[in-house]
Amino acid sequence: MTRKLALLGSVVCLVLSAGAARADDMPVRKAGLWELKMVRSGSAMPEMTMQHCTDETVDKEMNNNVSPMAKQICSKQDIKKTSTGYVSDSECNVAGMTTTSHAEIVGDFNSAYTVKTSSHAQGGPAGSAGRDTTMTLEAKWLGACKPDQKPGDIVMPGGFKMNVRDVDKLKALLPK
């Protein structure tokens, strides 16, 4: 159960980071299968590689559908275009834990991009004194989605599969 919650937390982070900006702020990724490798430091979460089947509609839906969810839990969501990509700053609160994040996004969204995020989390059920983490998300386009995949499908390590269009299910699983 703990492993599934950790995987779900990773999906929530992925979806929220993808949806932090308005749909017209970020470019749409090339349709097909993307490999997403997450490496974290300052966290017990192991390195994780997942695959995401997407298309233009799903990318736009992720931004549009997640934005209301992010607006509920984030008091700050800023994104700016830079000469090399994008910079995002946010402050969000889930289950009494406040997380402040800064992300730098570079790449072409057709073949590969990288998101480097630094976060500071404080509070939560245990009244945490604060924890700093960094995460690097390396994404690369692999080609067409597999025959058994539909746009929105994410396949996590161990074969756990879900579809990002199921945002309501994600919301229900978040701690209150």
Backbone torsions as a table, in degrees:
resi	resn	phi	psi	omega
1	MET	NA	-41.8	179.7
2	THR	-60.8	-40.7	179.4
3	ARG	-62.4	-43.1	179.5
4	LYS	-64.9	-38.8	177.4
5	LEU	-64.7	-39.1	177.5
6	ALA	-64.2	-42.9	178.0
7	LEU	-64.1	-42.9	178.1
8	LEU	-61.7	-41.4	177.6
9	GLY	-59.4	-39.7	178.1
10	SER	-64.8	-41.6	178.1
11	VAL	-63.7	-43.1	178.8
12	VAL	-59.9	-45.3	177.9
13	CYS	-60.1	-44.5	-180.0
14	LEU	-61.3	-48.1	-178.0
15	VAL	-65.9	-42.9	179.4
16	LEU	-65.7	-40.1	179.1
17	SER	-67.3	-34.9	177.5
18	ALA	-71.0	-31.2	-175.7
19	GLY	-99.8	7.3	-176.1
20	ALA	-65.7	-27.8	-179.0
21	ALA	-102.5	160.4	173.8
22	ARG	-66.2	153.0	-176.1
23	ALA	-56.3	-33.2	-177.9
24	ASP	-85.8	-4.0	178.9
25	ASP	-81.6	-35.4	-175.4
26	MET	-109.9	146.0	176.3
27	PRO	-70.1	155.6	177.4
28	VAL	-84.3	137.1	178.1
29	ARG	-71.9	154.3	175.8
30	LYS	-60.5	137.3	179.3
31	ALA	-63.7	143.9	177.1
32	GLY	133.8	-159.1	-176.0
33	LEU	-98.0	123.5	179.4
34	TRP	-111.4	136.1	171.3
35	GLU	-95.2	129.0	-178.7
36	LEU	-119.4	115.4	-179.6
37	LYS	-109.0	119.8	179.8
38	MET	-107.0	124.4	176.1
39	VAL	-121.1	125.0	-178.9
40	ARG	-118.5	147.6	169.3
41	SER	-126.0	152.5	-177.4
42	GLY	78.9	16.6	-178.1
43	SER	-143.1	153.5	177.5
44	ALA	-78.7	-8.3	-179.3
45	MET	-66.5	129.2	178.2
46	PRO	-75.9	165.9	173.1
47	GLU	-57.6	142.2	-176.3
48	MET	-139.4	134.4	175.3
49	THR	-119.6	130.8	179.3
50	MET	-134.2	167.4	177.1
51	GLN	-121.7	140.3	-178.7
52	HIS	-129.2	119.0	174.7
53	CYS	-87.8	126.1	-176.7
54	THR	-141.9	166.9	170.8
55	ASP	-148.1	178.4	-175.8
56	GLU	-58.4	-41.7	-178.6
57	THR	-62.7	-45.7	-178.8
58	VAL	-64.2	-44.3	179.7
59	ASP	-59.8	-43.7	178.5
60	LYS	-66.4	-41.1	178.2
61	GLU	-63.0	-39.7	179.0
62	MET	-57.8	-46.1	179.8
63	ASN	-66.3	-47.0	-176.7
64	ASN	-70.1	-40.1	-177.2
65	ASN	-79.2	-33.4	-178.3
66	VAL	-80.0	-28.9	-179.1
67	SER	-52.7	-45.0	177.0
68	PRO	-62.4	-38.4	178.3
69	MET	-63.6	-46.1	179.7
70	ALA	-64.2	-37.2	179.4
71	LYS	-63.6	-30.8	179.3
72	GLN	-70.4	-33.5	-174.1
73	ILE	-109.6	-9.9	-177.5
74	CYS	-114.8	124.5	177.9
75	SER	-85.6	-17.3	179.3
76	LYS	-138.6	132.5	175.6
77	GLN	-148.4	99.1	179.8
78	ASP	-119.0	138.3	174.9
79	ILE	-137.5	138.3	-179.3
80	LYS	-134.8	141.3	174.2
81	LYS	-78.8	137.3	177.6
82	THR	-120.4	179.1	179.4
83	SER	-68.4	-21.6	-178.0
84	THR	-110.3	-5.2	-178.4
85	GLY	160.8	-116.0	-177.1
86	TYR	-143.5	154.5	173.6
87	VAL	-128.0	135.3	-179.0
88	SER	-128.6	137.3	174.8
89	ASP	-128.6	134.4	-179.3
90	SER	-146.2	158.4	172.5
91	GLU	-136.2	118.8	-175.1
92	CYS	-129.5	155.4	-179.7
93	ASN	-132.4	120.0	176.0
94	VAL	-130.6	126.6	177.3
95	ALA	52.6	41.4	178.1
96	GLY	78.6	2.1	177.9
97	MET	-103.9	123.9	178.2
98	THR	-97.9	128.8	179.8
99	THR	-123.0	124.5	175.2
100	THR	-106.5	127.2	-175.0
101	SER	-130.6	148.4	173.5
102	HIS	-129.5	127.5	-178.7
103	ALA	-128.4	141.6	173.3
104	GLU	-117.7	127.2	-174.6
105	ILE	-118.5	122.7	178.4
106	VAL	-133.9	148.9	178.4
107	GLY	138.8	-177.6	-174.7
108	ASP	-109.2	-4.4	177.9
109	PHE	60.9	8.6	173.8
110	ASN	-111.2	-30.4	-178.9
111	SER	-132.4	-33.5	-179.6
112	ALA	-167.0	149.1	171.8
113	TYR	-152.9	160.9	-179.3
114	THR	-130.9	138.3	174.8
115	VAL	-120.7	118.4	176.3
116	LYS	-108.8	120.0	-175.5
117	THR	-122.8	135.3	170.3
118	SER	-118.2	135.5	-175.2
119	SER	-134.8	150.8	172.1
120	HIS	-126.8	120.6	179.4
121	ALA	-111.5	140.3	-179.9
122	GLN	-144.6	143.9	178.2
123	GLY	95.3	-147.9	-179.0
124	GLY	96.2	-178.7	-175.6
125	PRO	-57.5	-35.0	-177.9
126	ALA	-90.9	1.2	-179.4
127	GLY	66.1	42.8	-175.5
128	SER	-51.1	139.5	178.8
129	ALA	-76.3	-10.0	178.7
130	GLY	125.9	142.7	-179.9
131	ARG	-146.1	134.2	177.2
132	ASP	-104.1	136.1	176.7
133	THR	-136.0	155.5	170.8
134	THR	-127.2	147.1	178.0
135	MET	-137.5	137.4	172.3
136	THR	-118.4	126.0	175.8
137	LEU	-109.3	116.3	177.4
138	GLU	-106.7	119.2	-178.1
139	ALA	-115.6	135.1	175.1
140	LYS	-139.4	143.1	-179.1
141	TRP	-79.0	129.3	-177.7
142	LEU	-100.6	-22.2	-176.6
143	GLY	134.0	-153.4	-179.5
144	ALA	-68.7	152.4	174.8
145	CYS	-64.0	153.7	178.6
146	LYS	-69.2	154.3	-176.5
147	PRO	-55.3	-31.1	-178.4
148	ASP	-90.1	9.2	-178.6
149	GLN	-108.7	149.7	173.0
150	LYS	-124.2	155.6	-179.1
151	PRO	-53.0	132.1	-178.5
152	GLY	105.6	-19.7	-179.3
153	ASP	-66.2	134.2	171.6
154	ILE	-120.7	128.2	176.1
155	VAL	-109.0	117.9	-177.6
156	MET	-92.3	169.1	174.8
157	PRO	-55.0	143.3	-179.4
158	GLY	82.7	2.1	176.9
159	GLY	87.3	-0.3	176.7
160	PHE	-59.1	124.8	-174.8
161	LYS	-126.2	137.6	174.0
162	MET	-148.7	168.0	-179.8
163	ASN	-116.3	132.2	-177.6
164	VAL	-64.2	-15.3	176.6
165	ARG	-71.4	-8.1	179.1
166	ASP	-92.5	44.0	-176.9
167	VAL	-58.9	-34.9	179.7
168	ASP	-62.0	-35.4	176.7
169	LYS	-66.8	-38.3	177.1
170	LEU	-62.2	-45.9	-179.7
171	LYS	-58.7	-41.5	-177.9
172	ALA	-65.8	-27.7	-177.9
173	LEU	-86.8	-13.5	179.4
174	LEU	-69.6	141.5	176.1
175	PRO	-62.6	144.7	180.0
176	LYS	-86.2	NA	NA
